[in-house]
Structures are given as C-alpha cells and as structure tokens.
Amino acid sequence: MVEFVGVQNEKKIGVFEALWRSFFDSDCYVSAARDWSGISVTYLLVLTLVFCSLVVGGLFYRVVSTLCSANVVAMMDSVPRLKFNNGVMSTVSGERVDITNPGSGKTFLIVDPKDTVNDMESTDAKVLLQSKNIFVNLRSDAPSAKPSTSKKPTAIPLAKLYNNEELDGKQVLSQLKNLANASVLPIFLLLSIGSFLFILFKSLLLAVLLKLLRSRHSILGATRLIIMATTPSLILSGVSILAGLHFGKFESSIFTALFFGYVWLAFFFCRREDVIGK
C-alpha cells in the first residue's frame, strides 16, 4: 500500500482513505504534490478498480433485474418454439407472431419466419427475428430523440448464433442470463484497462499542457495532482450509474465541470513554493 504523511496532523494516510479525503481535504493534494513520487500508479489503479466496480455492478444489476422482470418472463413465455437448421429459423405454424411488452403495450419482438416485414423501422419492435437474420433496433423511444441521430436496425446472421437447435422462449431467456453472468469479468477487465489508460494519458497530456503554460510543477507532479483531482468526478459518475441516476443532456457537462473545478483547486492548494513536487 502506498502511504504518505499528512501536512497538519502527521497521520499516515492510506490509498483508500485518500480516495474519500480527496473530495474535501487540501492536505491530500499538498501531500500528493510534495511527498509522492512518480505518477502514483497504485492510487490510479485503486481509483480505476473502484470506479469500474461501481459501473459494472450497476449495469449488471439492471440487466439481470430486467431479464428477471415479470414483463420479460411473460414475453418469453409467448415466444413459439424455434427451430434452427443450418442458420435458418422456422416455427411450427410458420406464421408471424408479434409479442407485446405488457408494461408498455408496444411490440417488443416479431417472430417472422416468412420474412413478411420489409421495414422494421415502420414497427414499434425492438427485435425482429426472421428466417436468416435477427435485427435489433437501438433507437431511443424518448420524445427528445432526434430522428437524424437514431441508429438503424443492426442485422446479425442467425448462422453465427445457431446451427441445428430447437429453442423455446424460456431456453432463450436462460441463455441470456448465462451470457450476462459470463460477460461480467471480461467487461470489468476491459473497462478497467481502458479507464486506467484513459485517465493516465488524459492526466499526462493536461500536465504537459500546463507545463507549456509555464506551470512551476514538474510534469510528473502535475500528473499526480490531476489524477487525484479526477477522483470526485469519477467516483460520483460511478455512483450515479450504480444508482441509475440520470441528469439529462447536462450530465456530461456537470462531471466535466466538476473535474476541471477540482483540478483548479488542486493547483490552488499547491501553489506555495515549498509544496512544489518533483
């Protein structure tokens, strides 16, 4: 564990304590600039893991709760038995089946073995299952969604998913749950690596920019401060994802302003000559 000495009370502060003290304690920033060395990789690693745990935990909870909801179970019970032969789907009746979401009253899934639907965007369906492809419509149902920014239905060949199988709705739902469980660790690892590198390079680039603007801090010292200043906005954004909170179109602006506000405070706290680190 990385430790550093606080300015006022000489108490050793561990990495996890520094995470929450970075929200309000100027001593953390002063000590990071003066007493730490390098770019505080350990602190950045812990910060990244905490953030990714919040994000993945929130997303996994919502996915599983959705799959286990009464509406989804009712919809999947209405799915006819599907037969896949060399990537071609068929049903016993061969007729189109529209499955409605009991909660919204809108069509969620269309099972169309005869490919009678030519334009998925003319329907309310989120998923269209035809003889050789499955189409997923990612457009937003929000009234504010702009048509020009709506995504076109994504087509996935059934041959990539199924070969020679027979499934009913309950089996498909079980496969989705297993897929969600199996995806947690890979998503967590990929998100952790990506977040770690993004925060590191963002902090380094901003530190270089500040150095070009004649900051008295070294590039490594400025990087440490920026990484610590990232903590409040990053943790709060992770908590908002975990709690399912949304701030509309201002969400990105709020967390960006919070980040730059803490960066300014970090350098304000460390403006004295005796605090300038290496």
Contacts in CASP RR format, 6 or more apart in sequence:
PFRMAT RR
TARGET T0000
AUTHOR 0000-0000-0000
METHOD contacts of the structure
MODEL  1
MVEFVGVQNEKKIGVFEALWRSFFDSDCYVSAARDWSGISVTYLLVLTLV
FCSLVVGGLFYRVVSTLCSANVVAMMDSVPRLKFNNGVMSTVSGERVDIT
NPGSGKTFLIVDPKDTVNDMESTDAKVLLQSKNIFVNLRSDAPSAKPSTS
KKPTAIPLAKLYNNEELDGKQVLSQLKNLANASVLPIFLLLSIGSFLFIL
FKSLLLAVLLKLLRSRHSILGATRLIIMATTPSLILSGVSILAGLHFGKF
ESSIFTALFFGYVWLAFFFCRREDVIGK
1 14 0 8 1.000
1 15 0 8 1.000
1 42 0 8 1.000
2 14 0 8 1.000
2 15 0 8 1.000
2 36 0 8 1.000
2 40 0 8 1.000
2 42 0 8 1.000
2 43 0 8 1.000
3 12 0 8 1.000
3 13 0 8 1.000
3 14 0 8 1.000
3 15 0 8 1.000
4 12 0 8 1.000
4 13 0 8 1.000
4 14 0 8 1.000
4 18 0 8 1.000
4 31 0 8 1.000
4 32 0 8 1.000
4 35 0 8 1.000
4 36 0 8 1.000
5 11 0 8 1.000
5 12 0 8 1.000
5 13 0 8 1.000
5 31 0 8 1.000
5 35 0 8 1.000
6 12 0 8 1.000
6 13 0 8 1.000
6 27 0 8 1.000
6 28 0 8 1.000
6 30 0 8 1.000
6 31 0 8 1.000
6 35 0 8 1.000
7 27 0 8 1.000
7 30 0 8 1.000
7 31 0 8 1.000
8 27 0 8 1.000
13 21 0 8 1.000
13 28 0 8 1.000
13 31 0 8 1.000
15 42 0 8 1.000
15 43 0 8 1.000
15 46 0 8 1.000
16 46 0 8 1.000
18 28 0 8 1.000
18 32 0 8 1.000
18 43 0 8 1.000
18 228 0 8 1.000
19 46 0 8 1.000
19 47 0 8 1.000
19 50 0 8 1.000
19 231 0 8 1.000
19 235 0 8 1.000
21 27 0 8 1.000
21 28 0 8 1.000
22 28 0 8 1.000
22 29 0 8 1.000
22 228 0 8 1.000
22 229 0 8 1.000
22 231 0 8 1.000
22 232 0 8 1.000
22 262 0 8 1.000
23 231 0 8 1.000
23 232 0 8 1.000
26 265 0 8 1.000
26 269 0 8 1.000
28 228 0 8 1.000
29 225 0 8 1.000
29 228 0 8 1.000
29 229 0 8 1.000
29 265 0 8 1.000
29 266 0 8 1.000
29 269 0 8 1.000
29 270 0 8 1.000
30 269 0 8 1.000
30 270 0 8 1.000
30 275 0 8 1.000
32 40 0 8 1.000
32 43 0 8 1.000
32 224 0 8 1.000
32 225 0 8 1.000
32 228 0 8 1.000
33 217 0 8 1.000
33 221 0 8 1.000
33 224 0 8 1.000
33 225 0 8 1.000
33 266 0 8 1.000
33 270 0 8 1.000
33 275 0 8 1.000
33 276 0 8 1.000
33 277 0 8 1.000
34 270 0 8 1.000
34 274 0 8 1.000
34 275 0 8 1.000
34 276 0 8 1.000
34 277 0 8 1.000
36 43 0 8 1.000
36 221 0 8 1.000
36 224 0 8 1.000
37 220 0 8 1.000
37 278 0 8 1.000
38 220 0 8 1.000
38 221 0 8 1.000
38 223 0 8 1.000
38 224 0 8 1.000
39 200 0 8 1.000
39 203 0 8 1.000
39 204 0 8 1.000
39 220 0 8 1.000
39 221 0 8 1.000
39 223 0 8 1.000
39 224 0 8 1.000
39 227 0 8 1.000
40 224 0 8 1.000
40 227 0 8 1.000
40 228 0 8 1.000
43 227 0 8 1.000
43 228 0 8 1.000
44 196 0 8 1.000
44 199 0 8 1.000
44 200 0 8 1.000
44 227 0 8 1.000
45 196 0 8 1.000
47 199 0 8 1.000
47 227 0 8 1.000
47 230 0 8 1.000
47 231 0 8 1.000
47 234 0 8 1.000
47 235 0 8 1.000
48 192 0 8 1.000
48 195 0 8 1.000
48 196 0 8 1.000
48 199 0 8 1.000
49 192 0 8 1.000
50 235 0 8 1.000
51 195 0 8 1.000
51 234 0 8 1.000
51 235 0 8 1.000
51 237 0 8 1.000
51 238 0 8 1.000
52 188 0 8 1.000
52 191 0 8 1.000
52 192 0 8 1.000
52 195 0 8 1.000
53 188 0 8 1.000
54 235 0 8 1.000
54 238 0 8 1.000
54 239 0 8 1.000
54 241 0 8 1.000
54 242 0 8 1.000
55 191 0 8 1.000
55 238 0 8 1.000
55 241 0 8 1.000
55 242 0 8 1.000
56 184 0 8 1.000
56 187 0 8 1.000
56 188 0 8 1.000
56 191 0 8 1.000
57 242 0 8 1.000
58 241 0 8 1.000
58 242 0 8 1.000
58 244 0 8 1.000
59 187 0 8 1.000
59 241 0 8 1.000
60 180 0 8 1.000
60 184 0 8 1.000
61 242 0 8 1.000
62 244 0 8 1.000
63 180 0 8 1.000
64 177 0 8 1.000
64 180 0 8 1.000
66 72 0 8 1.000
67 173 0 8 1.000
67 176 0 8 1.000
67 177 0 8 1.000
67 180 0 8 1.000
68 177 0 8 1.000
70 102 0 8 1.000
71 101 0 8 1.000
71 102 0 8 1.000
71 103 0 8 1.000
72 173 0 8 1.000
73 173 0 8 1.000
74 102 0 8 1.000
75 99 0 8 1.000
75 100 0 8 1.000
75 101 0 8 1.000
75 102 0 8 1.000
75 108 0 8 1.000
75 109 0 8 1.000
76 169 0 8 1.000
76 170 0 8 1.000
76 172 0 8 1.000
76 173 0 8 1.000
77 169 0 8 1.000
77 170 0 8 1.000
78 97 0 8 1.000
78 99 0 8 1.000
79 97 0 8 1.000
79 99 0 8 1.000
79 109 0 8 1.000
79 111 0 8 1.000
79 168 0 8 1.000
79 169 0 8 1.000
79 172 0 8 1.000
80 91 0 8 1.000
80 92 0 8 1.000
80 93 0 8 1.000
80 97 0 8 1.000
80 111 0 8 1.000
80 168 0 8 1.000
81 91 0 8 1.000
81 92 0 8 1.000
81 166 0 8 1.000
81 167 0 8 1.000
81 168 0 8 1.000
82 89 0 8 1.000
82 90 0 8 1.000
82 91 0 8 1.000
82 111 0 8 1.000
82 129 0 8 1.000
82 166 0 8 1.000
82 167 0 8 1.000
82 168 0 8 1.000
82 169 0 8 1.000
82 172 0 8 1.000
83 89 0 8 1.000
83 90 0 8 1.000
83 91 0 8 1.000
83 165 0 8 1.000
83 166 0 8 1.000
84 158 0 8 1.000
84 162 0 8 1.000
84 163 0 8 1.000
84 164 0 8 1.000
84 165 0 8 1.000
84 166 0 8 1.000
84 167 0 8 1.000
85 164 0 8 1.000
86 159 0 8 1.000
86 163 0 8 1.000
86 164 0 8 1.000
87 132 0 8 1.000
87 157 0 8 1.000
87 158 0 8 1.000
87 159 0 8 1.000
87 162 0 8 1.000
87 163 0 8 1.000
88 131 0 8 1.000
88 132 0 8 1.000
88 158 0 8 1.000
89 113 0 8 1.000
89 129 0 8 1.000
89 130 0 8 1.000
89 131 0 8 1.000
89 132 0 8 1.000
89 158 0 8 1.000
89 162 0 8 1.000
90 113 0 8 1.000
90 131 0 8 1.000
91 97 0 8 1.000
91 111 0 8 1.000
91 113 0 8 1.000
94 113 0 8 1.000
94 114 0 8 1.000
95 113 0 8 1.000
95 114 0 8 1.000
96 110 0 8 1.000
96 111 0 8 1.000
96 112 0 8 1.000
96 113 0 8 1.000
96 114 0 8 1.000
96 116 0 8 1.000
96 117 0 8 1.000
97 110 0 8 1.000
97 111 0 8 1.000
98 107 0 8 1.000
98 109 0 8 1.000
98 110 0 8 1.000
98 125 0 8 1.000
99 107 0 8 1.000
99 108 0 8 1.000
99 109 0 8 1.000
99 110 0 8 1.000
99 111 0 8 1.000
100 106 0 8 1.000
100 107 0 8 1.000
100 108 0 8 1.000
101 107 0 8 1.000
101 108 0 8 1.000
106 124 0 8 1.000
107 123 0 8 1.000
107 124 0 8 1.000
107 125 0 8 1.000
108 125 0 8 1.000
108 126 0 8 1.000
108 127 0 8 1.000
109 125 0 8 1.000
109 126 0 8 1.000
109 127 0 8 1.000
109 128 0 8 1.000
109 129 0 8 1.000
110 117 0 8 1.000
110 123 0 8 1.000
110 125 0 8 1.000
110 127 0 8 1.000
110 128 0 8 1.000
110 129 0 8 1.000
111 129 0 8 1.000
112 128 0 8 1.000
112 129 0 8 1.000
112 130 0 8 1.000
112 131 0 8 1.000
113 130 0 8 1.000
113 131 0 8 1.000
114 131 0 8 1.000
115 130 0 8 1.000
115 131 0 8 1.000
117 123 0 8 1.000
117 128 0 8 1.000
117 130 0 8 1.000
120 128 0 8 1.000
120 135 0 8 1.000
120 137 0 8 1.000
120 153 0 8 1.000
121 137 0 8 1.000
121 139 0 8 1.000
121 152 0 8 1.000
121 153 0 8 1.000
125 137 0 8 1.000
126 136 0 8 1.000
126 137 0 8 1.000
127 134 0 8 1.000
127 135 0 8 1.000
127 136 0 8 1.000
127 137 0 8 1.000
128 134 0 8 1.000
128 135 0 8 1.000
128 137 0 8 1.000
128 153 0 8 1.000
129 135 0 8 1.000
131 158 0 8 1.000
132 157 0 8 1.000
132 158 0 8 1.000
132 159 0 8 1.000
133 155 0 8 1.000
133 156 0 8 1.000
133 157 0 8 1.000
133 158 0 8 1.000
134 155 0 8 1.000
134 156 0 8 1.000
134 158 0 8 1.000
134 161 0 8 1.000
135 153 0 8 1.000
135 154 0 8 1.000
135 155 0 8 1.000
135 156 0 8 1.000
136 153 0 8 1.000
136 154 0 8 1.000
136 156 0 8 1.000
137 151 0 8 1.000
137 153 0 8 1.000
137 154 0 8 1.000
138 151 0 8 1.000
138 153 0 8 1.000
138 154 0 8 1.000
139 145 0 8 1.000
139 150 0 8 1.000
139 151 0 8 1.000
140 150 0 8 1.000
167 175 0 8 1.000
199 227 0 8 1.000
199 230 0 8 1.000
199 234 0 8 1.000
200 227 0 8 1.000
202 226 0 8 1.000
202 230 0 8 1.000
203 223 0 8 1.000
203 226 0 8 1.000
203 227 0 8 1.000
203 230 0 8 1.000
204 219 0 8 1.000
204 223 0 8 1.000
206 222 0 8 1.000
206 226 0 8 1.000
206 263 0 8 1.000
207 217 0 8 1.000
207 219 0 8 1.000
207 220 0 8 1.000
207 221 0 8 1.000
207 222 0 8 1.000
207 223 0 8 1.000
207 226 0 8 1.000
208 219 0 8 1.000
210 217 0 8 1.000
210 222 0 8 1.000
210 267 0 8 1.000
211 217 0 8 1.000
211 218 0 8 1.000
211 219 0 8 1.000
211 222 0 8 1.000
215 222 0 8 1.000
215 267 0 8 1.000
216 273 0 8 1.000
216 276 0 8 1.000
217 225 0 8 1.000
217 267 0 8 1.000
217 270 0 8 1.000
217 276 0 8 1.000
217 277 0 8 1.000
218 276 0 8 1.000
218 277 0 8 1.000
218 278 0 8 1.000
220 278 0 8 1.000
221 277 0 8 1.000
221 278 0 8 1.000
222 267 0 8 1.000
225 263 0 8 1.000
225 266 0 8 1.000
225 267 0 8 1.000
225 270 0 8 1.000
226 263 0 8 1.000
226 266 0 8 1.000
228 266 0 8 1.000
229 259 0 8 1.000
229 261 0 8 1.000
229 262 0 8 1.000
229 263 0 8 1.000
229 265 0 8 1.000
229 266 0 8 1.000
230 259 0 8 1.000
230 262 0 8 1.000
231 262 0 8 1.000
232 258 0 8 1.000
232 259 0 8 1.000
232 262 0 8 1.000
233 255 0 8 1.000
233 256 0 8 1.000
233 258 0 8 1.000
233 259 0 8 1.000
233 262 0 8 1.000
236 255 0 8 1.000
236 258 0 8 1.000
237 255 0 8 1.000
239 245 0 8 1.000
240 246 0 8 1.000
240 247 0 8 1.000
240 251 0 8 1.000
247 254 0 8 1.000
269 275 0 8 1.000
270 276 0 8 1.000
END
